């Protein structure tokens, strides 16, 4: 994406007819029947660049006439444009759709199927989204971060001049089997859909649209502070909520160790909550947490012996990739 921004800025300065270059490139791709990844990458550059370009005379349908001589003169710029955009598109950008929920202050997004509770207090704020079941993956995607851009090549409801917004997965958008996939059942399989918080959605879409086509990709989560552990449960049952996870944002596996026990493997209960059955009350606790990127962090004695159920403890360690 950064390459696209730099490229677009440079072309806007050096070539006043940047929009014509885009249209020439798209015309060339369509004429030579290039495959969808190339078209998707060019759409991505359109989303990021055209709203910022002072040359807007060329519509997304590319209605300007094409001159063989002009095509020849602009060919080097077209090659640079397409080459610069191929890499980010093939590196993980996918097509999908987005709606919004939760109200203007996102108060309706609190709680959710990941179990993060009050998103204001747990650091997730209002830049969040509920994922369709295809993306949610039974809770395994909780905490992951996604960069989302409105696909201006498919809709007139993209916010003018908008780039991309980053959101964290905190909830599930369940299927609605009573409605068709293309008429209200936006979160039905196999759709890749994001029901974003209203504040996040309004960064890229026009309110009255309700639903917009998007391009999305997973990105690294940047968090302040270390990984947090909230100890729930009762007696010999521990339910541990793991939050504020950096790196990939999601957890692959977790183990817990009391001062008097060996390492005990936890299993996912629901969302970002992990469970075990062990007599751990009165013991200081350590955790071994492995991210979905494969990095393992050992956090020793993060929980003191005087811990009580419902208490939260913040470590000074975080995933680095």
N, C-alpha and C positions, 0 to 999 in steps of 0.2 A: 504494500500500500504506500509506503514512504516513497518508493521509486516512482509510483504513479504521480504522487503529489509533486515531486521534484520535476518530473518530466513535463507535467502540465504547466507548472509555473514557468519553466524555461520556454516552452512552445508558445505560451501566451505572450511572452515578451518578444521572442524572436520571430514568430509567425502570426500576424494578426488574424489570418484565416484559420485559426486552430480548428474550428468546427468543421470547416471544409475538409481538413486533413482527416478528421474522424470519419466523415461521410465517405471520403475516398477509400479509407481503410475498410470500412464496413462493406462498401460496394465490392471491393476487391475480394474480401472473404466470401461474400455471398456468391459472387460470380464464379469463383473457383471452388465453391462447395466445400469450404473448410468445415471441420467438425465442430460440434457444440462447445467444447472447452475454449476454442479460440474465440467464438462469438461471446461466450460468457465472460472471458477476460476483457474483451473490448467493451462489453456492457459495464463491467466494473469500472474501467477507466472513465466511461461516460458518467457514471454516478458520481465519481469523485472530481472530475475535471470540468465537464461542461457547465455545471451551475456556477462555477467560478470564472468562466471565460467571458471576456467582453464581447466576443464574436458569437452571437446566438442566432444568426440568420438561418442556420441550417437546422431543420427540425430533426427529430429522432428518426423520422421516416426517410431522411436523406433525399429531399425533393430537389436539390440543386442538380443542374445538368452536369454530366461528367465529360471532361475534355481529355482526349488521349494525351495531348501535349502537357496539360496540367497534371495528369496522373503521373507522367514520366518525371516531371520536375519535383513533384511532391513525394515520389516513391521512397527516397531515403528517410524522410520524416515518418512515413507510414511504417517502414520497417522498424525504426526505433520505437515508435509508439506501441506496435503490436508485440515486439520482443519484450519490452519493459513490462507489459501487462500479462504476458503468458505465465510467468513464474508465480506471481501471487495467486492467480486464478487456479492453477494446477496444484498449488500447495495446500488447498483445502477449502476454497470458496465454493459454496453450494447454493442452490436456489431453494426458496421456501416462501413462507408468507407470515404476516404478523398482524395481530389485533392488539387491543389494550383492555385493561381492567383495573379496578382498585381505586378509582377516583383521582381527583387532581392532586391530593396529598399522598396518594398510594397507601392510605390507611387500610384499604380493603385487601392489600397483599400480605398482611401480617399472618403469621402462622405458616400454613402451607405444608405440602407433602414431604418436604425435606426436614421439617422439625426445627427450623432455626428460630421460631418464636417471633419476638418483636424485632423486626428487621432494622429498625432505627437503633436499638440498643446493641444489637449484635454486630453492627458495622456494615451491614449490607445496604442500608439506605433505601433509596428509591430506584436505583438502577438495577432492576431485577426482572425476571421473566419466569412464567410457567411454561414448561416444555410439553409438547405433544408426546404421547406414550412412546413413539418411535425414538425420540431423542432422550426421553427421561430414563429409559432403560431400567425400570423397576427401582429407581433411586440411585443407581450407580453414577448418574450424571450430576447429582446434587453438588453445588459449589463450583461447577465449571463455568468458565467465562466465555462469552461469545461476542464477537464484533458483528454488528448488523448494520447494513446499509440498504436504504430503499432503492429498488431497481427502477430508475427513471426511464429506462428503455421500455418498460412495460406498463407504466402508470403515470398519470398526470397528478396523482395525489401525494407525490413526494414533496417534502418541505423544500422550497427553493434555497439553494446554497448549502444544503445539509451534507455533511460527510457521513461518517459512521459513528455509532454509539456502542459502548461496551456494557453488557448486562451480565448478571450472575444468575445461574439457575437455582431457584429457591422453591419451586412449586411444580405440580403436575397439572397440565391442562387435559382433563379426561375426555375420552371420546363421547360423542353424542350420537348414538346409533339411530336416533329418531330422525336425524337430518342427513341429507346427502353430503358427501365430502366437499362438493363445490357449492353448497348452498346452506351454510350454517354449521356443518359438521367439520369445522376447520381443524380440529385436533384429532380427527379420526385417522387411523392407519390407512395408507402409508404416508400421510402428509407430514412433512417437516415444518412444524408450526410453532411460533413463539407468541404466547399471550403476554405481552409486555406490560409493565407498570405504565400507567398513563403518562407520568412525567418523562420516562425514558422514550416512549413511543413518539411523543410530540417533538422530540429532537429530530426525527426523520420523516414523520408523516403529518398530513393535514387532518385535523380532528374529525371533520365531517365524513372522511373516507371510510373509517371503520376498519378496513382491512387493506393491506398493501402487499405487493410482491417484494421480496427482499433477497439479498445475497448475504450469506452468513459464513463465519468460520470460527473455530475454537481459537482462543488466544490465551496467553499466560495470564494468570490472575496475580495482580499486585495488591498485597495486603499490608496494612500497618500492624506492627507487632507480630507476636508468635501465634502458633496454633493453640486453640482453646479447647478445654475439656470440661463438659458439664456432666456431673455424676448424678444420674437419676436411678430409680429403682427402689428396692426395699429389702431388708434382711440380707439374704444370700443371693439376691438377683441384682445385677448391675446393668444399667442402661446408660451408655456413654454417648453423649452428643459431641461430635467433633466439628468445630466450626473455625472460621477465619483461616481457611486453608489456602496457601499461596501455590505457586507453580501451576499444575494442571487444575487445581481446585478440588479435585475428587480423590477419594481414598480407595485403594485396592484391598488392603488388609490391615488389621489392627491386632496387637497383642497387649495384654496387661500383666503386670507382675507386682505382687505384694511382697513385702519384706520377708514373709514366711512361705512364699510359694515360688513355683517355677513360672515360666512364661505360659500364659493361658491365651489361646487363640479366641478372639471375639468373632461373632457372626453378625451380619447386618440384620437388624430387626425391621426397621423401616427408614426410608430417607437417609439421613446422615447419622442415624442412631445405631449403635453397635452394642451387643449384649453378651453376657456370660453369666453363669451360675457358679458363684464361688463366695466363700466366707472371707471377705476382704475388709470388713469394717474394723477400724482401729489400726490398720496398717498403712504406712506410706506407700504410694503407688507410682509405678513407672509405666511408660507406654513405648511401644515400638510401632511406628506408623509408616506404612508404605503407600506412596502415591501411585496413581495410575500410570505415571511415567517411570515407575520402578525405583524411585529414590526412597531409601529407608532412613528414618530418623529415630534415634533412641533418646527418649526424654526421661531421664532418671529422676525419680522422687519428686515429680512435679506436684503431686498431691500429698500433703502432709498427713500424719497419722490421725489428726483431729478432724478430718473432713467429715462433712455431713451430706446426706442426700440433698440434691438440688443446688449444691454449690458449684461455682465455675472457677477454673484455674487456668491462667494464661501462661504459656511457656515463653521462653526467649528464643525459640528455634522455629525455623520456617524452611519450607522447601525452596530450593534454589533453581530448579528447572522443571 
